[in-house]
Amino acid sequence: MSRSKRFMAGLLTGYGSIAANIVFTMASIPLALHYLDKEHFGLWALAAQVNGYLCLIDLGMSGAISRFIADYKDEVNGGEYGSHLLTGGLVYVFQGGIIAVVGIGFSWFAPTLFAIPTHLADVFRSLLMLLAGMTGLSVALRSVGAPLWAFQRNDVVNNCATLGTITSLFLLWFGFRSGWGVFGFAIAQLPSLLGSPLVHFWVCHLNGYYPAAGQWGKPSLVIFKRIFHYGRDNLLVTLGSQLVNASQIMIISRWVGLDAAAAFAVATKVYNMAMLLVVNPVAAAAPGLTELHVRGETKRFVQRYWELIALTLAASTLVATGLAIGNRSFVSLWTHGSIQWPWAGDLVLALLLVLRNLNGNFVGLFGLIKNWRPVRFIYLSEGLVLIPSAIGLAKPYGIVGVLVASLIAHLLVTTLFSAWAAVRVIGSPIRVGKSLVVSLGLIAVASTIGWTGAHASINSLFMLATTIGVTLCASGLIWHLILPLGMRLELSTRLNGASVMLRKYSGRSA
């Protein structure tokens, strides 16, 4: 299969996985709010964020192992490939055990640390223990599917995720009906946790992604040190990203309250789904771009990366436009009015959506070329600015204050330093300056419409219809003003080709 076909397979199955995730989110939130009160729902949101920090114990090795395997995938039986895979496997098992032990130990102090009400302390502690054990097992099994990324088989990973998500939704419904309460969220993840590694193993074995018997090589301390040095920088990026993206609920639950944490968790679901939609092409393209870099096709690598940045900015702008107008109304309808969300929150989320995706491309570039050093402290620095700012603004301004702190920290740190770092590899980011101005202008217009709807108390259904109309109009401007001419021509050609194939297939089916 060619590189472009693998990219399309990964892209389409990635959107399939996101679609399943959207269905899960749309169904699970009303389901949870029906069976759980806001305190228990906020408890789950907080526990999930705390559990996310446990994954940092992998020291950045997850991405490092997959990236190093990619360097040797052309010689699966050459010894080096198998040695890297074995070394990574041992590291994963060790880390999984540490995650489980540390998570269970931390759970005893967590209720006091986060000021959990006494009547919920035991539930929170037990929930953290369960999540720590499940996360530890998941990390221990990661090496089974590590070759899939190197061989650009994201379609396998995505299909497993889709099936696991659908299965989890039914199990979650069954768990709530059976009285599992907040533990239903954790137990619903078991199908993916246990089923995905089995499928990954079968696909890797069937396609020869594992070395033949006697060609595995041996685990190596030298390989571990190389991976560790790369992973150490990756850890700094991951830790900073965790501080930037996963601290808000913890701060809100501690300084505003569990009810507010529940509102934030629900009202930002569309934002989180939008991030997945925009990032999917980047994730699908990453293995192919890595292959271009490894094989020394530098000029083509840079060209393709700029095209990816333009596509990311265009998609981010389109989604952010709809978010700025319709998220507040959607949340109100979705939760039957039980969650009220401020207009200003949608404006900040729309701006963060565009800026984080754009700057994420600049930062992620260094992971592909296996050199995190120029950007390793960026997200960490942003997180260190964000946390005290968010705590200071949380009490007087609530959720909006925390979001504003997030935006300011991102502008002051990541926006400036990520663009500066990218100059040395792909040239000046000024080439997207005009497109960014267009993007911010469209968000400003959309936000004005959203403000009008909020202050005039316009019907939510009407606001959602307005969102669709404005987004369709914005798509034409985005096509002509943000996407470069060459990319528009290429996309038109590909879309026409796909349309012809679809008509042929439909004709044969008929």
C-alpha positions in Angstrom: 0.0 0.0 0.0 1.4 3.4 -0.9 2.1 6.2 1.6 -0.9 8.3 0.4 -3.2 5.3 0.7 -2.0 4.6 4.2 -2.6 8.3 5.0 -6.1 8.2 3.7 -6.8 4.9 5.5 -5.5 6.4 8.7 -7.4 9.7 8.1 -10.8 8.1 7.4 -10.6 5.5 10.1 -9.5 8.3 12.5 -12.6 10.2 11.7 -14.6 7.0 12.2 -13.1 6.7 15.6 -13.9 10.4 16.3 -17.4 9.8 15.2 -17.8 6.9 17.6 -16.3 9.2 20.3 -18.8 11.9 19.5 -21.7 9.4 19.7 -20.3 8.2 23.1 -20.0 11.7 24.4 -23.5 12.8 23.1 -25.1 9.7 24.7 -23.0 9.3 27.9 -23.4 12.8 29.2 -27.2 12.9 29.4 -27.1 9.3 30.6 -24.7 10.2 33.4 -26.6 13.3 34.4 -29.7 11.2 34.6 -28.2 8.6 36.9 -25.6 10.7 38.8 -25.9 14.1 40.5 -23.5 16.9 39.6 -21.2 16.2 42.5 -20.6 12.6 41.4 -20.2 13.6 37.8 -17.6 16.2 38.9 -15.9 13.6 41.0 -15.4 11.4 37.9 -14.1 14.4 35.8 -11.6 15.1 38.5 -10.5 11.5 38.9 -10.0 11.2 35.2 -7.7 14.3 35.2 -5.7 13.0 38.1 -5.3 9.7 36.4 -4.0 11.5 33.3 -1.0 12.7 35.4 -0.1 9.1 36.3 0.7 8.5 32.6 3.6 10.9 33.0 5.4 8.2 34.9 6.2 6.6 31.5 8.9 9.4 31.3 8.0 10.2 27.7 9.1 6.7 26.5 5.8 5.8 24.7 6.4 8.2 21.8 10.1 7.6 21.9 9.9 3.8 21.4 7.5 4.1 18.4 9.7 6.8 16.9 12.9 4.8 17.2 11.3 1.6 15.8 10.4 3.7 12.7 14.1 4.2 12.0 14.6 0.4 11.5 11.3 -0.8 10.1 12.9 -1.4 6.6 14.9 -4.2 8.2 12.6 -6.0 10.6 15.0 -9.0 10.9 18.1 -6.9 11.1 18.5 -7.3 14.9 18.3 -3.6 15.8 14.5 -3.4 15.2 13.9 -6.4 17.5 16.3 -5.1 20.1 14.4 -1.8 20.2 11.1 -3.6 20.5 12.3 -5.9 23.3 13.9 -3.0 25.2 10.7 -1.0 24.9 8.6 -4.0 26.0 10.5 -4.4 29.2 10.3 -0.7 29.9 6.6 -0.7 29.4 6.0 -3.6 31.9 8.2 -1.9 34.5 6.4 1.4 34.1 3.0 -0.1 34.2 3.8 -1.6 37.6 5.1 1.7 38.9 2.0 3.6 37.7 -0.3 1.1 39.5 1.6 1.3 42.8 2.0 5.1 42.7 -1.6 5.7 41.8 -2.9 3.4 44.5 -0.6 5.0 47.1 -1.6 8.5 46.0 -5.3 7.7 46.3 -5.1 7.6 50.1 -4.1 11.3 50.2 -6.1 12.6 47.2 -9.4 13.3 49.0 -7.8 15.7 51.5 -5.6 17.3 48.8 -8.6 18.2 46.6 -10.9 19.0 49.5 -13.4 16.3 48.6 -16.5 16.3 50.8 -16.3 13.6 53.5 -19.3 11.6 52.2 -17.5 11.3 48.8 -14.0 10.6 50.0 -14.2 6.8 50.0 -15.8 6.8 46.5 -13.1 9.1 45.1 -10.3 6.9 46.7 -11.7 3.7 45.3 -12.2 5.2 41.9 -8.6 6.4 41.8 -7.4 2.9 42.8 -9.4 1.3 40.0 -8.2 3.8 37.4 -4.5 3.4 38.5 -4.7 -0.4 38.1 -6.3 -0.2 34.7 -3.8 2.5 33.5 -0.9 0.4 34.7 -2.1 -2.6 32.7 -2.7 -0.5 29.6 0.9 0.9 29.7 2.3 -2.6 30.3 0.7 -3.9 27.1 1.7 -0.9 24.8 4.7 -2.7 23.2 2.3 -5.2 21.6 1.1 -2.6 19.1 4.1 -0.4 18.9 5.0 -1.4 15.3 1.7 -0.3 14.0 2.7 3.4 14.1 6.0 2.8 12.4 4.3 0.9 9.6 1.6 3.6 9.2 -1.2 1.3 10.2 -3.1 3.8 12.2 -6.2 2.3 10.6 -5.9 -0.7 12.8 -5.5 1.4 16.0 -8.5 3.6 15.0 -10.8 0.7 14.1 -10.0 -0.9 17.5 -10.8 2.4 19.2 -14.1 2.7 17.3 -15.3 -0.8 18.2 -14.1 -0.3 21.8 -15.9 3.0 22.2 -19.2 1.6 20.9 -18.9 -1.4 23.2 -18.1 0.8 26.1 -21.3 2.9 25.5 -23.5 -0.2 25.9 -21.5 -1.3 29.0 -21.8 2.1 30.5 -25.6 2.1 30.1 -25.7 -1.4 31.6 -23.5 -0.3 34.5 -25.7 2.7 35.3 -28.8 0.6 35.1 -27.2 -2.0 37.4 -26.3 0.6 40.0 -22.5 0.8 39.5 -22.7 4.6 39.8 -19.6 6.6 39.0 -17.6 3.4 38.7 -19.5 2.6 35.5 -17.3 5.1 33.6 -14.1 3.2 34.6 -15.5 -0.3 34.0 -16.9 0.7 30.6 -13.3 1.1 29.4 -12.5 -2.6 29.9 -13.4 -3.7 26.3 -10.7 -1.4 24.8 -8.2 -2.2 27.5 -8.3 -5.9 27.0 -9.5 -6.3 23.4 -7.2 -3.8 21.5 -3.9 -5.5 22.5 -5.2 -8.8 21.2 -6.1 -7.3 17.8 -2.8 -5.4 17.6 -0.9 -8.6 18.2 -2.8 -10.5 15.6 -2.3 -7.8 12.9 1.4 -7.4 13.7 2.0 -11.1 13.6 0.0 -11.6 10.4 1.8 -8.8 8.5 5.3 -9.6 9.7 5.8 -6.6 11.9 7.5 -8.7 14.4 11.0 -10.2 13.7 11.2 -13.9 12.7 12.3 -16.4 15.3 16.0 -16.0 16.1 16.1 -12.5 14.6 14.9 -10.5 17.6 18.3 -9.4 19.0 18.5 -8.7 22.7 17.4 -5.9 25.1 20.2 -3.3 25.3 21.2 -0.8 27.9 22.7 1.4 25.1 19.3 1.4 23.3 17.6 2.2 26.5 19.9 5.2 27.1 19.2 6.5 23.6 15.5 6.2 24.0 15.6 7.6 27.5 17.4 10.8 26.4 14.9 11.4 23.7 12.0 10.4 26.0 13.3 12.7 28.7 12.7 15.7 26.4 9.5 14.2 25.3 8.5 13.9 28.9 9.0 17.7 29.5 6.7 18.4 26.5 4.1 15.9 27.7 4.3 17.2 31.3 3.8 20.8 30.1 1.0 19.7 27.8 -0.7 18.0 30.8 -0.3 21.1 32.9 -1.8 23.3 30.1 -4.7 21.0 29.1 -5.6 19.1 32.2 -5.2 21.4 35.1 -8.4 23.5 34.7 -10.8 20.9 36.2 -8.5 20.3 39.2 -8.2 24.1 39.8 -12.0 24.7 39.4 -13.0 21.7 41.6 -10.6 23.0 44.4 -11.3 26.7 44.2 -14.8 27.0 42.7 -16.5 23.7 43.5 -17.4 20.2 42.1 -20.6 21.6 40.5 -18.5 24.1 38.5 -16.1 21.3 37.6 -19.0 19.3 36.2 -20.2 22.2 34.2 -16.7 22.8 32.8 -16.3 19.1 31.9 -19.6 19.0 30.0 -19.4 22.4 28.3 -15.9 21.8 26.9 -16.8 18.4 25.4 -17.5 20.0 22.0 -14.2 21.8 22.2 -12.4 18.6 23.0 -14.2 16.8 20.1 -13.3 19.7 17.8 -9.6 19.3 18.8 -9.7 15.7 17.8 -11.3 16.5 14.4 -8.6 19.0 13.6 -5.7 17.0 14.9 -6.7 13.8 13.1 -5.0 14.7 9.8 -1.9 15.6 11.7 -1.9 12.2 13.4 -2.6 10.4 10.2 0.2 12.2 8.4 2.9 11.8 11.1 4.2 8.3 10.2 4.5 9.3 6.5 6.2 12.6 7.3 8.6 10.7 9.6 9.5 8.4 6.7 10.2 11.4 4.4 12.6 12.8 7.1 14.3 9.5 7.8 14.9 8.9 4.0 16.4 12.4 3.6 13.6 13.9 1.4 13.9 17.3 3.2 12.5 19.6 0.6 9.4 17.5 0.2 9.1 17.1 4.0 9.1 20.9 4.5 6.6 21.4 1.7 4.2 18.8 3.0 4.5 20.1 6.5 3.5 23.7 5.5 0.5 22.2 3.7 -0.4 20.4 6.9 -0.2 23.6 8.8 -2.4 25.4 6.3 -5.0 22.6 6.5 -4.9 22.7 10.3 -5.5 26.4 10.4 -8.4 26.2 7.9 -10.1 23.4 9.8 -9.5 25.0 13.2 -11.1 28.3 11.9 -14.1 26.5 10.5 -14.8 24.6 13.7 -14.0 27.6 16.0 -16.5 29.8 14.1 -19.3 27.3 14.9 -18.1 26.9 18.5 -18.2 30.7 19.1 -21.8 30.9 18.1 -23.5 27.7 19.0 -21.7 25.9 21.9 -23.7 27.7 24.6 -27.0 26.9 23.0 -26.0 23.3 22.3 -25.0 22.7 25.9 -28.3 24.1 27.1 -30.3 21.8 24.8 -28.0 18.8 25.4 -28.4 18.9 29.2 -32.0 20.1 29.2 -30.9 23.4 30.8 -29.1 21.8 33.8 -25.8 23.3 32.6 -25.6 27.0 32.0 -22.5 28.2 30.1 -21.3 31.8 29.7 -20.9 33.4 26.3 -17.3 34.6 27.1 -16.3 31.0 27.7 -17.1 30.1 24.0 -15.0 33.1 22.8 -12.0 32.0 24.7 -12.4 28.3 23.7 -12.7 29.4 20.0 -9.4 31.3 20.2 -7.7 28.5 22.1 -8.8 26.0 19.5 -7.1 27.9 16.6 -4.0 28.9 18.5 -3.3 25.6 20.2 -3.7 23.7 16.9 -1.5 26.1 15.0 1.2 26.2 17.6 0.9 22.4 18.2 2.1 21.9 14.6 5.2 24.0 15.3 5.9 22.1 18.5 5.1 18.6 17.0 7.5 19.2 14.2 10.4 18.5 16.5 9.0 15.2 17.6 9.0 14.0 13.9 12.6 15.0 13.4 13.6 13.4 16.7 14.9 16.5 18.4 12.7 17.9 21.2 15.4 20.1 22.7 14.4 23.5 21.1 10.8 23.2 22.4 11.1 20.9 25.4 10.4 23.7 28.0 7.6 25.5 26.0 4.5 23.8 27.4 6.1 23.5 30.8 6.7 27.2 30.9 3.2 27.9 29.8 1.9 25.6 32.5 3.9 27.3 35.2 2.4 30.7 34.1 -1.1 29.2 33.8 -1.5 27.5 37.2 -0.9 30.5 39.5 -2.8 32.8 37.1 -5.8 30.4 37.0 -5.8 30.0 40.8 -5.7 33.8 41.2 -8.6 34.3 38.8 -10.7 31.3 39.8 -12.3 32.7 42.9 -13.3 36.2 41.6 -14.2 35.2 38.1 -14.9 31.5 38.2 -14.7 29.3 35.1 -14.2 32.3 32.7 -11.3 33.5 34.8 -9.6 30.1 34.5 -10.1 30.1 30.7 -8.8 33.6 30.3 -5.7 32.6 32.3 -5.2 29.7 29.8 -5.4 32.0 26.8 -3.0 34.6 28.3 -0.5 32.0 29.2 -0.7 30.4 25.8 -0.2 33.8 24.0 2.7 34.9 26.2 4.7 31.7 26.0 3.8 29.0 23.4 2.7 31.3 20.6 5.9 33.3 20.7 8.5 30.6 21.3 7.0 27.8 19.1 7.0 30.1 16.1 10.6 31.2 16.8 11.8 27.6 17.2 10.1 26.5 13.9 12.0 29.1 11.8 15.2 27.0 11.9 13.5 23.9 10.4 10.7 25.0 8.0 11.2 28.8 7.6 9.4 31.8 8.9 5.8 31.3 10.2 5.1 34.8 8.8 3.8 33.0 5.7 0.6 32.1 7.7 0.2 35.6 9.1 -2.4 36.7 6.6 -4.4 33.5 7.1 -4.3 33.9 10.9 -5.7 37.4 10.6 -8.6 36.1 8.5 -9.1 33.3 11.1 -9.3 35.8 14.0 -11.6 38.1 12.0 -14.1 35.3 11.4 -14.0 34.3 15.0 -14.7 37.9 16.0 -17.7 38.0 13.8 -19.0 34.7 15.0 -18.5 35.7 18.6 -20.4 38.9 18.1 -23.4 36.8 16.9 -23.0 34.5 19.9 -23.0 37.5 22.2 -26.1 38.9 20.6 -27.9 35.6 21.0 -26.9 35.3 24.7 -27.9 38.8 25.7 -31.1 38.8 23.7 -32.1 35.4 25.0 -32.7 34.1 21.5 -34.1 30.5 21.2 -31.3 27.9 21.3 -32.6 26.0 18.3 -32.6 29.3 16.3 -29.0 29.9 17.4 -27.9 26.4 16.3 -29.6 27.0 12.9 -27.7 30.3 12.7 -24.5 28.5 13.5 -24.9 26.1 10.6 -25.6 29.0 8.2 -22.7 31.1 9.3 -20.3 28.2 9.2 -21.3 27.4 5.6 -20.7 31.0 4.6 -17.3 31.0 6.5 -16.2 27.8 4.7 -16.1 29.6 1.4 -14.0 32.4 2.8 -11.7 29.9 4.5 -11.3 28.0 1.2 -10.2 31.1 -0.7 -8.4 33.1 1.9 -6.6 30.5 4.1 -5.8 27.6 1.9 -2.9 28.2 -0.6 -3.8 28.0 -4.3 -1.7 24.9 -4.9 -3.3 23.1 -2.1 -6.8 24.1 -3.3 -6.0 22.6 -6.7 -4.7 19.4 -5.2 -7.6 19.0 -2.9 -10.0 19.7 -5.8 -8.3 17.0 -7.9 -8.5 14.5 -5.0 -12.1 15.3 -4.2 -13.1 14.9 -7.9 -11.3 11.6 -8.1 -13.0 10.4 -4.9 -16.4 11.5 -6.4 -15.8 9.6 -9.6 -14.9 6.4 -7.7 -17.9 6.8 -5.5 -20.2 7.2 -8.6 -18.7 4.1 -10.2 -19.1 2.1 -7.0 -22.7 3.3 -6.7 -23.4 2.3 -10.3 -22.0 -1.2 -9.8 -24.0 -1.6 -6.6 -27.1 -0.6 -8.3 
